[in-house]
Amino acid sequence: MDVLIFPMQAENAGPMARYMKDHFSFCGVKKPQRALLERPYLKASLALPVPALIQEIFRNYRKPEREYQYYAIDLAQTNIARFSLTDLAALLPLLAEKSWWDSIDAWRKVYSTWVLAHPTELKQVYSFFYRHENFWYRRVAINLQLMFKEQTNTELLAQAIVADLTTDEFFIQKAIGWALRDYSKVNPDWVRNFMQQHSLSKLALREGSKYI
């Protein structure tokens, strides 16, 4: 498989880095252009054997510029139908590298997409993240069922939230509110009752009650 190299665009790189609090360097390739550049490589990736594909994901994810982390996650998402549970487990170490809300939420979508196609494996995938020592993984546990609608396992949703109710971390409290807000669209009574039974942070309460 050919190697994708993003062009350097200095006029965009600085503002993009600042938007991410200067945690990462950027080539300066904005999302629409990046999607166009990625397209033939993503298509070609479908022909790669899965072990080689996983190596390609790791190789790109560990490059310094942020666009390559996005590309690596896009490789995983594009090939999600080809992955086994073992393959998903092999990718878990990457969530701890270069962690920020953008990469974690993109990885969450990868695991959520796989679970929707393999609903009997929900608890196993959830166990990858629940009570993890790294709060970014716990954010995935809380938000794993985003947009599952009627398929949401409320026992697991409640368990993930309760485990982090008192965690003094913005991205955790935001995730709690996000999860409750999303589920309130299909089951507002459950969310309302949950909020009444538990002491939520102001942030989680504000976010979670947006639609109820």
N, C-alpha and C positions, 0 to 999 in steps of 0.2 A: 504494500500500500504506500502510495506517495505521501510525503511529509507536507503537511500544511504549515505555511509560514505566513503569519499576519504582517502586513506592511506597517512600518512605523509612521504614525501621523501625530507629530509633536503638538500640533495645535489642539488636538483633542485629548492627548494623553494626560496633560496636567489637570484639566478640569475633571476628567473621569476619575483620576486618582484622588482628588480632593473630595469628590462626592462620596468616596469610600473611606473618608477620614485618613487618607494617605497610608492605609494599611498595605496597599499593593501597588506595584507599578503596572502601567498599561501600555499597550502599543498605540492606543488611540483609535481603535476600530469600533465604531458604534454598532449596535445590535443589527440593524437592517443590512449593513454591509457585511458584517460577520456572518449572518445567515446565508448570504449569497456566496461568500467565499467557502463556507463549510459544505454547501449542498453537495458538490460532487464527491467530496471525501466521505460524507456520511453515507451516501449511496454505495460507494465502494466498500465501506466498512461492513456492509451486510454480507459480503462474500468472505470476510475473514473468519478463520476458525476462532471459536470463542476464546481459547487461551491466548491467542495472538491479539485478539481484540482487547482483552483485559490488560495485556502488556502495553498496548497502545494508549489505553486510558490512563494508566499509571504514568507513562512517559510524558504525556502531554500535561497531565495535572501537575506534575512537579517542575514544569517550566516556570520561570519567574513572572512573566506577564499574565495578568488576570484573564485575558481573552482565552488563554490555553486551558485554564480551569473550566471556563464555560464550554469550550469545545469538547473537553474530556467528558463532561457531564452530558452534553448533547450526544456524544457517541454512545454512552450508556442508555440514554432514553430512546434513541433510534433503534437500538438492538434489544430493547427490553423483552420482546417476545421470545428471544433466543436464550435468555438467561434462566438458569436453575437457581434454586435457593442457595446452593453452594457458591454459585457465581456472585450472587448478591452479597453473601458473607465475605467473599474475597475483596470486595470493594470497600468494605466498612472502614479500613484504616484511613482512607482518603478523607473521610469526613472530619478527621482530627487535624488535617493539614490545611493551612491557609483558610481557617474557618472564619466565616462571617455570615451575616444573614442571607446574602445573595447565594452563596454556594450551598449553604445548609438547606435553604428552601428549595433550591433546584434538586439537590439530592433527595429531599423528602418526596418530591414529585416522582422521581425514579422508583422509589420503593412503594409509594402509593399506587402507581400505575401497575406495578407487578402484582401487588396484593389484590387489586380489583379483578385481575385476570386469574388469580389463584386464591379465592376467598378462604379456602380451608387452611391456608398457611398464614392467615392474619396474626394469630397469636405467636407463631414462631418469629415472624418478622418484627412484630411489636417487641418481643423479648430482646432483640438486638439493641434496643434503645431505652427501654424502661429501666429506671433507676441507674442508668449509666453514670459513672463518676464525672463525665464531661457533660456540662449542661447543654452543649449544642446537640448532642445525641438525644437528650431528654426533650429538647424542643421538637425533634422529629417524632418522638413517642406521642407527644401531645397533639401534634398536627398531622399524624400519619393518616387519619381518616377524613381529612378535609375533602369535602365534596363527595363523600360516600353516601350522603343523603339517607334514604331509608335502610341502607345496608350498614349503617354505623353500629358498631358494637358499643353500646353505651356503658357497659361494665368496664371495658378497657379505657374508654374515653375518661370516665370518672376517675378511674384508678390513676391514670397518668397525670391528671390535673391535681388530684389530692396530694400526690407525692411531692408536688412542687408548689403547693399553695403559699407557703411562707418563704419561698426562695427569693432573695432580694437581687434579682437579675432582670433588667428591663426586657431582654429578649425572651425570657421565660414567661413573664407576666403578659407580655404582648401576645405570645403564642396561646396562652390560656384564653385570653379574650377573643382571639381570632377563632379558635376551635369552637367556643361557645356561640359566638356570633354566627358562624357558618351553620352549625347544627340547628340553631334557632329558626332558620328558614324553613325547616321541615318539621321540627318538633319543639315549638316554643314553650309548651307546658313543661317538658322535661328540663329545659334550660332554666326556666323560671324557678322551678322547684329546686334545682341544683343550687342556684344562686341564693335561695332562701335558707338552704340547709348548710351552706358553707360560708366562711368568712373570706371573701375575695379582696384582693388589693383594689385600690381605686382604679388603677389602669385596667385590670382584667374586668372589673365590673362595668366600667364605661364602655369598653370595647365589646364585651359580651352582650350587653343589653341594647345595643344599637337598634335592633329590629323588633324588640319586644317592649 
